[in-house]
Amino acid sequence: MKRIPKILILIVLLCSCHKTEQEKQQIKIFNTVWETVNTKYFDATFNGVDWGSEYDYYKPIIANCTSTDSLYYYLNQMLFKLNVSHIGAVPSNEPESIGSPQLFLDAYVGIDLRIINNEAIITKVDKNSTAFKAGIRPGFRILKVNGKLIESFIKEKIDNPLPPFNDINMRLLVTENIIREFYGEIGDTVVITYLDAHKSGYQKSLKLADRSLTKHTSVPWLPPMYAKFNKRVLNKETAYIHFDVFLPVILDSVIQGIQDYKRFSNLIIDLRGNPGGDFNTRRLIASQFVNKQTLFWKYQSRTSVNNVYLDPPKSPYKGRLFILIDELSSSSSEEFSGAMKAIGRATIIGQKTAGKVLTMEVVPLADGGFFIYPNQQTKTSKNEVLEAVGVTPDIEVSLDKNDLLKGIDTQLKRVLKLIDDKY
């Protein structure tokens, strides 16, 4: 009988040991994810999913995964069956993938956009940005980004959706995917094909420039993030505050801004495009608008209900409050606006949100990745569930392309008209 060389036997044994160790780690990760959901996920009914059967089905699949990509693909396939937000397994090399692009990436061209009547329309161009210097303006329609048709971004998300599975969240995901192309590293280039105000077609190559902002470490398991805050007086009766994320770093600025504008009869808080953030930040900002202890949220876990109250400051803002939201306002933005609406403290204007309204916990995984899952369901003081439902504005208003071409923010204009009409 022909003898097998010892070196080949050693290679086979080493490969076998490596595969065994890999299987052990993959099963360890799988068990961590499955068991956490089984014991700590807020809904004991698992939204109708037979969670025990999912274990039996996915365990052998996970054991046979040959790459990190396949491991996390199947973990998320299992998790997404629950059809809730704030859930997912994230590999160690992709921590930035879970958030909105403006939070993490260091360079940009200065463009924001929304899907309006099934067209990708530029809604904002930052002054002195690369895009502004190139003559790109609000109201222009984007046809391609880096050679990809806008339709391809839509198809990509139809093929790979994320929960909750509804039309507004789909539009949010498509919009964020397009916007992500406008961010990256300093010196990167983005090629944009667009139609201008006269429907003339152009293609321009734009360099991504430094955002000239400071990053802040706010969440231990995520990279440092950017946060923007601005305020201004619109007229003698109305002031305006905008911030693009609920993070502790903007808290003092927002509260000071509210205090600075106490003498104004009307205050507009703009949460359009704000993806959410920190619990205490949203709670303390909300507290600035009440004059007595007020039930604001109810957090339903698997075993109990935690009532969250707002404690009034010494000098709350007593004027009329208006909150602007859109389909990219999610999580904390939805909690804040939905709860303000429920207690009758604010008028909500804009577009309905996607309903990504749960609180989450983070669990580290054996390979350096992490797993997020919803441990509580948010309810308003009226027991309204916002998850998968979203916040419906008191007055629904969409942005208008023709207004944008004229430099008019249709939604903000509607707030100002509402204020004028009440005098």
LUMLUM-804367 format. One record per residue (C-alpha): residue in one letter; x, y, z. Coordinates in steps of 0.2 Angstrom, whole numbers, plus 5000, padded with zeros to 4 digits. Last residue first. Layout:
<atoms>
AXYZ/...
</atoms>
This chain:
<atoms>
Y474054285075/K473654105072/D473854115053/D475654185055/I476254035065/L475453915053/K476354015038/L477953995047/V477753815050/R477253795031/K478853885026/L479953765036/Q479153625026/T479353705009/D481153755012/I481253884998/G482953924989/K481953944972/L482553774966/L482053704982/D480253774980/N480153684963/K480753524970/D479453524984/L479753455001/S478353365008/V477053425021/E476053325033/I475253425047/D474953345064/P476453235059/T476253045059/V477552965070/G478052795065/V477152625065/A478452495064/E478852535082/L477852685088/V476752595100/E475452715108/N475152685127/K474552865128/S476052915138/T477052855123/K477652675121/T479452625118/Q479752435118/Q481252375128/N482752255126/P482952285107/Y484552195101/I486352245096/F487652115093/F489552155092/G491052095083/G492752065091/D492751875087/A491951815103/L490451945102/P490152095112/V488352125117/V487452295115/E485752345122/M484352435113/T482852545116/L481552535102/V480752655090/K481252625072/G479452675065/A479852745048/T479352925050/K477953025043/Q478353185034/G478353365040/I477553455054/I477353405073/T476453535084/A477153525102/R476653505120/G475053395118/I475753255129/A475553135114/K476353255102/M477953275113/A478053085115/G477953065096/S479253205093/F480553145106/E480352955103/E480352985084/S481953085085/S482652965097/S482452815085/S482152895067/S482053055058/L482553015040/E480753005034/D480453175040/I480253285055/L480053465060/I479553505078/F478553655083/L478453725100/R477353865106/G478053975120/K478353915138/Y480153875138/P480553805156/S481353915170/K481853815185/P481953655175/P480453535174/D480653345178/L480153235164/Y479553065169/V479952885162/N478952745167/N479752575167/V478652425163/S479152255168/T479552075163/R479952065145/S480352255144/Q479052385141/Y479752565142/K478352695145/W478752875139/F478353055144/L477453055161/T477653235166/Q478253325182/K477753505180/N478153655169/V478653555153/F479653615138/Q481453605145/S481153425150/A481153365132/I483053415130/L483453325146/R482553165140/R483253165123/T485053185130/N484753055143/F484252925131/D485652945118/G485552945099/G484352965085/P484452965066/N484153155064/G483853185045/R482453315049/L482453345068/D482153535067/I481553615083/I480553775080/L480253895094/N478754015094/S478354165106/F480154215108/R480754275125/K481354095130/Y482554095115/D484254105125/Q483553965136/I483153855122/G484953885114/Q485753855131/I484853685132/V485353645114/S487153695117/D487253595133/L486653445125/I487653445109/V489053335116/P487853215125/L487253145108/F485553165100/V486053185082/D485853315068/F485453475078/H484353615073/I483653755083/Y482553895076/A481854055083/T480154145080/E479254305086/K480454445080/N480954345064/L481954185060/V483254195074/R484554065072/K485253905079/N486553775074/F487153605081/K488153475072/A488753305079/Y490153195072/M490553025079/P491952935087/P491952745083/L490652635091/W490652515106/P490952645119/V489652765113/S489952955115/T491752975108/H491753145099/K492353205082/T492753385079/L492153475063/S493053545049/R492153425036/D493753395027/A493553385008/L492853254996/K493453294979/L492053314966/S491953244948/K490553324938/Q489353264926/Y488053374919/G486253364911/S485253514907/K483553504915/H483453694917/A483653694936/D485053574934/L485053384930/Y486353274937/T487753154935/I488953144951/V490653074952/V491353064969/T493253074973/D494253034989/G495453164995/I494853165013/E494052995016/G492252955014/Y490553045012/F489453084997/E489252904993/R488352885010/I487052995004/I486452874991/N486352735004/E485552845016/T484152885004/V483852704999/L483752655018/L482552795022/R481452745007/M481452565013/N481052625030/I479552725023/D478952575013/N478852455027/F479952305033/P480552355050/P481852285047/L483252295034/P483052255015/N484352175004/D483552144987/I482452294988/K483952384995/E485052354981/K483552384968/I483352564975/F485252594974/S485152534956/E483752644952/I484852794956/L485952744942/K487752694948/G489152774938/N489952854954/V488252934958/K486952934944/L485353034940/I485353174953/R484053304952/F484453484956/G483253564968/P484553624980/R486153684971/I487753624962/G488853764955/A490553674958/K490953784973/F489353724981/A489753544978/T491553564986/S490853655001/N490953845004/K489053845008/D488253675012/V487153614998/K485353555004/T483853474997/I484653384982/I483253284973/A483353094970/E481753064961/N480352944965/N479153094969/I480453164981/I481853054987/R482853164998/L484553244997/D486053315007/I487653374998/G489253455006/V490553354996/Y491153255011/A492553205022/D492853115039/L491452985040/F490652935056/L488953025060/Q488553095043/P488452915035/S486952865046/G487452725058/I487552535057/S488952525044/E490252615055/P490652465065/E491152365050/N492852285054/S492252195070/P490752115062/V488952185066/A487552075072/G485852155070/I484352225079/H483852405083/S482252395072/V481052245072/N480552115059/L480851965070/K481451875055/F482851995054/L483751905067/M483951745058/Q484551825042/N485651925053/L486551775060/Y486551705042/Y487451855034/Y488651875049/L489351695048/S489351715028/D490451865029/T491551805043/S492051655032/T491851465030/C490151445038/N489851265042/A489451285060/I488251425056/I487251325045/P487151185058/K486551305071/Y485251395059/Y483851275058/D483851205076/Y484051375083/E482651445072/S481551305078/G481651375096/W481251545091/D479651505083/V479251675076/G477551755080/N478251925085/F479551845096/T478051795108/A479151845124/D479452015116/F480752125125/Y482252015120/K483151965135/T483051775137/N482851705119/V483651855111/T485151835122/E485151645119/W485151665100/V486551795099/T487751715112/N487351535105/F487851595088/I489451675094/K489951515103/I489451415088/Q490551515077/Q491951505089/K491851315091/E491751295072/Q493251405069/E494251295082/T493651135073/K494151205056/H495851255063/C496051075070/S495550995054/C496751105044/L498151065056/L497750875055/V497750885036/I499350985035/L500150855047/I499550705036/L500250795021/I501950825029/K501950635035/P501950575016/I500550455013/R501250275011/K500650174995/M500050005000/
</atoms>
